[in-house]
Amino acid sequence: MTLSDIVTDKKPVLPISMRACVSTYVVWGVVLGPMLVFATYDTARQGLWHYSIVFGGCLTLLVAWLVAFRIVLTEEGVRSLTLFSRPALLPYRQIRQARIERSSWPIPKPEDRNKGPYRLVLLPTDRRLSKLEINIKPFSRRDLTLLMHVLTTRAVSAEFDKSCLRMLEGKMPSLFFESQ
């Protein structure tokens, strides 16, 4: 399915569910895969099963964590789902501001430690609602462009920062440099 299949007359057809892209799985597979292979080889040679069990468990937990990442765009609002947090819905009419935040690099500040390195922050107009922080790093460029398209067409009273508006064109802001 292409972006033009979903977007009709400038308004996307909802609901849309977005999941972590394939490249995210590939990158983590490349990082942990060799360790699992070496642990399995060591197990075969020396009979030390604990290495394979530990790395296999890490790989399983990682895949479960990635599978749980989801953004759901409905007629009512934006819903963000992850493995370790409760589902959060923010109605479009309640979005006051949208901005991209990055964790400090290379050493995260204490307030950034439990947050994604690259996230979309949606601030509500109603102070009683909590802000919605979406870790956008695992999602594809196509999905993020579609997300911005939906937000700019549905949350008409919201203020978008420059990075969000660049994402409409498919240009992702730099994870490392604030000016880009």
C-alpha positions as CSV (number, residue, x, y, z in Angstrom):
1,M,0.0,0.0,0.0
2,T,1.4,3.4,-1.0
3,L,0.8,6.8,0.6
4,S,-1.4,7.8,-2.3
5,D,-3.6,4.7,-1.6
6,I,-4.3,5.9,1.9
7,V,-4.5,9.7,1.3
8,T,-7.7,10.7,-0.7
9,D,-8.6,14.3,-1.3
10,K,-6.0,15.5,1.2
11,K,-7.7,13.6,4.0
12,P,-6.2,10.1,4.8
13,V,-8.6,7.2,5.2
14,L,-8.7,6.2,8.9
15,P,-8.1,4.1,10.9
16,I,-4.4,3.5,10.2
17,S,-2.1,1.4,12.3
18,M,1.7,1.8,12.0
19,R,4.3,-0.6,13.3
20,A,8.1,-0.7,13.6
21,C,9.6,-0.9,10.1
22,V,11.6,-3.9,8.9
23,S,15.0,-2.1,9.0
24,T,14.6,-1.8,12.8
25,Y,14.4,-5.6,13.1
26,V,17.3,-6.0,10.7
27,V,19.6,-3.6,12.6
28,W,18.9,-5.3,16.0
29,G,19.2,-8.7,14.4
30,V,22.6,-7.7,13.1
31,V,23.6,-6.5,16.5
32,L,22.4,-9.5,18.6
33,G,22.4,-12.2,15.9
34,P,26.2,-12.8,15.9
35,M,26.2,-13.0,19.7
36,L,23.5,-15.6,19.6
37,V,25.4,-17.6,16.9
38,F,28.6,-17.5,19.0
39,A,26.7,-18.5,22.1
40,T,25.2,-21.4,20.3
41,Y,28.6,-22.4,18.9
42,D,30.1,-22.2,22.4
43,T,27.2,-24.3,23.7
44,A,27.8,-27.0,21.1
45,R,31.5,-27.1,21.9
46,Q,31.4,-26.9,25.7
47,G,27.8,-27.6,26.7
48,L,27.3,-24.2,28.4
49,W,23.6,-23.7,27.7
50,H,23.3,-20.5,29.8
51,Y,24.9,-18.3,27.1
52,S,22.4,-19.4,24.4
53,I,19.5,-19.1,26.8
54,V,20.5,-15.6,27.8
55,F,21.0,-14.3,24.3
56,G,18.0,-16.1,23.0
57,G,15.9,-14.5,25.8
58,C,17.3,-11.1,24.9
59,L,16.5,-11.6,21.2
60,T,13.0,-12.7,22.1
61,L,12.4,-9.8,24.4
62,L,13.7,-7.4,21.8
63,V,11.4,-8.8,19.1
64,A,8.4,-8.6,21.5
65,W,9.4,-5.0,22.4
66,L,9.6,-4.0,18.7
67,V,6.3,-5.8,17.8
68,A,4.6,-3.8,20.5
69,F,5.5,-0.4,19.0
70,R,2.4,0.9,17.3
71,I,0.8,4.2,16.4
72,V,-2.9,4.1,15.7
73,L,-4.6,7.0,13.9
74,T,-8.3,7.0,14.3
75,E,-11.1,9.4,13.6
76,E,-11.0,10.6,17.2
77,G,-7.2,11.0,17.7
78,V,-3.7,9.5,18.0
79,R,-3.0,6.4,20.1
80,S,0.5,5.3,21.0
81,L,1.2,1.7,22.2
82,T,4.4,0.2,23.5
83,L,5.3,-2.9,25.5
84,F,6.1,-1.1,28.8
85,S,3.5,1.7,28.9
86,R,-0.2,2.0,28.9
87,P,-2.1,2.9,25.7
88,A,-2.5,6.6,25.5
89,L,-5.0,8.5,23.3
90,L,-4.9,12.2,22.5
91,P,-7.9,13.6,20.5
92,Y,-6.9,15.8,17.5
93,R,-8.9,18.7,18.8
94,Q,-6.9,18.6,22.1
95,I,-3.5,18.9,20.4
96,R,-2.0,22.3,21.1
97,Q,1.6,21.8,20.0
98,A,3.6,19.1,18.2
99,R,7.4,19.1,18.4
100,I,10.3,16.7,17.9
101,E,12.6,16.1,20.9
102,R,15.9,14.4,21.0
103,S,17.7,12.9,24.0
104,S,20.9,14.5,24.9
105,W,23.8,12.8,23.2
106,P,26.2,11.0,23.9
107,I,25.2,10.8,27.6
108,P,21.5,11.2,28.3
109,K,20.3,13.7,30.9
110,P,18.5,12.0,33.8
111,E,15.1,13.2,32.6
112,D,15.7,11.6,29.2
113,R,16.8,8.2,30.4
114,N,13.4,6.4,30.1
115,K,12.4,8.1,26.9
116,G,13.1,7.3,23.3
117,P,16.1,8.9,21.7
118,Y,14.0,10.5,19.0
119,R,10.4,11.3,19.8
120,L,7.3,13.3,18.8
121,V,5.8,15.2,21.7
122,L,2.1,16.2,21.4
123,L,1.1,18.7,24.0
124,P,-2.7,18.9,24.9
125,T,-4.7,22.1,25.3
126,D,-6.3,20.7,28.4
127,R,-3.8,20.7,31.2
128,R,-5.6,17.8,32.9
129,L,-4.6,15.5,30.0
130,S,-1.0,14.2,29.9
131,K,1.3,14.9,27.0
132,L,1.7,12.1,24.5
133,E,5.4,11.2,23.7
134,I,5.9,8.8,20.8
135,N,9.2,7.2,20.2
136,I,9.5,7.6,16.4
137,K,12.8,6.0,15.9
138,P,11.5,2.5,15.0
139,F,9.0,3.8,12.4
140,S,9.6,4.2,8.7
141,R,10.0,7.5,6.9
142,R,6.8,6.8,5.0
143,D,4.8,6.2,8.2
144,L,6.2,9.3,9.8
145,T,5.3,11.4,6.8
146,L,1.8,10.0,6.9
147,L,1.6,10.6,10.6
148,M,2.5,14.3,10.0
149,H,0.0,14.5,7.2
150,V,-2.8,13.2,9.4
151,L,-1.8,15.5,12.3
152,T,-1.6,18.7,10.1
153,T,-5.0,17.9,8.5
154,R,-6.9,16.8,11.6
155,A,-5.3,18.9,14.4
156,V,-5.9,22.2,12.6
157,S,-5.4,24.4,15.7
158,A,-2.1,22.8,16.6
159,E,1.3,24.5,16.3
160,F,4.0,22.4,14.6
161,D,7.7,23.0,15.0
162,K,10.0,23.2,11.9
163,S,11.1,19.6,12.3
164,C,7.5,18.4,12.1
165,L,6.8,20.4,9.0
166,R,10.0,19.1,7.3
167,M,8.7,15.6,8.0
168,L,5.7,16.3,5.8
169,E,8.2,16.5,2.9
170,G,9.8,13.2,3.9
171,K,12.8,14.9,5.4
172,M,13.6,13.5,8.8
173,P,15.4,15.7,11.3
174,S,18.9,14.7,12.4
175,L,19.1,12.6,15.6
176,F,22.5,14.2,16.4
177,F,22.3,17.8,15.2
178,E,19.7,20.2,16.5
179,S,19.8,22.6,13.5
180,Q,18.8,20.0,10.9
